[in-house]
């Protein structure tokens, strides 16, 4: 059984900042969850409290050393939170790219990526409205790529038995301080983690309920 302490630390870091005006109705924190919580990160890390204005584009791609087109299948990875994740990258146009070279800055747009099961609509993550506040870097296509790959971090209760072979809907949202907003969703099928050390982790009973 995984450490309760690890789960508490994970919850403290990824819990919600509060209700967000920019929240997407297509993504929620899961059954019985609330978006009223406490986040250890600074207030500016939370989702901008302005009304969204559809503008620009954002595209979800595969994580790695650089942005690439999202494949149909993504392998699980084992994360710092003591559970599973998949890694993605975001590419955008028409939205403020932020302060070049910064990884956490209030002048950067908010980038939020969340996931859920296609068949059950259950959320993969703990509830939360906060996104990341890294900058975007100009690319060769005339747009901008996020400065690094993004880990879609799952709740630690999910095991291989509930994930492998399942279809997940991954949704990215991007909003700058002016309210410019774009979103993109991709459906992927989960393949098992390549490291055999983490190939037989069971799902905790009641996970996702």
Buried (B, 14 or more C-beta within 10 A) or exposed (E): EBEEEBBEBBBEBBBBBBEBEBBBEEBBBBEEBEBEBEBEBEEBBBBBEBEBEEBBBBBBBBBEEEBEEBEEEBBBBBBEBBBBBBBBBBBBBBBBBBBEEBEEBBBBBBBBBBBBBBEEBBBBBBBBBBBBBBBBBEBEEEBBBBBBBBBBBBBBBBBBEBBBEBEBBBBBBBBBBEBBBBBBBBEBBBBBBEEEEBEEBEBBEEBBE
